[in-house]
Amino acid sequence: MKYLLTCFFILVFKLAAVSFPYTDSLLSQLNTAIRQSADYDNKKLQLIDGFKRTLQSIPKFNAAGQYGLLIKIYDEYKFYNYDSAYSYANKLRRVAENQRDPSLLANAKLKQVFILLSGGMFKETFDSLNAISIKGADKQVQAEYFTLKARCYYDLGDFDEDDLHTPNYYKLANAGIDSALLLYSENIFDHLYFSGLRNLKLGKNDSALLQLQKLMATQKMSWHETALATSMIGGILSLKGEGAKARII
């Protein structure tokens, strides 16, 4: 159901951006979306079932085809059902191990790590990350490794929220973001988003806001990417004491 919650939040963001101050209209459209939640669920499950049927038709010797379908199933599950996402990440890893491709294997392991981190399992996340070798992996996989490590340190710092441990966790996280930014192409979502996140954690709220606004203005984003960007913009505006603006992002 996490997938549905994301869709609802994004609907609020998008409708508010075009409908404010027509609050009654916004709430009416939101209520309509909530009533259609079963339809969203069914479409999601139908898509996943279609991928699974296709996967069953792919012969085992076609490891590349299996890997591609497993990635698609994992991607559909990762914000929808964590248990299923982790199960398919495990299957992805088994296929990757037979491929003997360092990039595919590292990518599969990172999919497992993402689910661990999303579940708040910090120790397991760090143990898994420290066991991953990104030597020979492509730039996108290496960048994902560094951003996952950064996100883990940021989350740990936010969890502790003290003057003793949090600054050091943020420092380690920023170093991870720096490494990732060297690997991401400029002016793509990941580069702009993580640049904004780094500036936010450094207290450079205005710089972070400018980067995220550029992201919103220039990028064609997925629902989830839109949710990430708008959520951070709303948080920055709230920190700046501009709560009214934050509510209509």
Secondary structure, DSSP 8 states (H G I E B T S, - for coil): -HHHHHHHHHHHHHHHHHHTT-HHHHHHHHHHHHHTHHHHHHHHHHHHHHHHHHHHHS-TT-HHHHHHHHHHHHHHHTTT-HHHHHHHHHHHHHHHHHHT-HHHHHHHHHHHHHHHHHTT-HHHHHHHHHT---TT--HHHHHHHHHHHHHHHHHHHHHH-STTTHHHHHHHHHHHHHHHHTTS-TTSHHHHHHHHHHHHHTT-HHHHHHHHHHHHHH----HHHHHHHHHHHHHHHHHTT-HHHHTT-
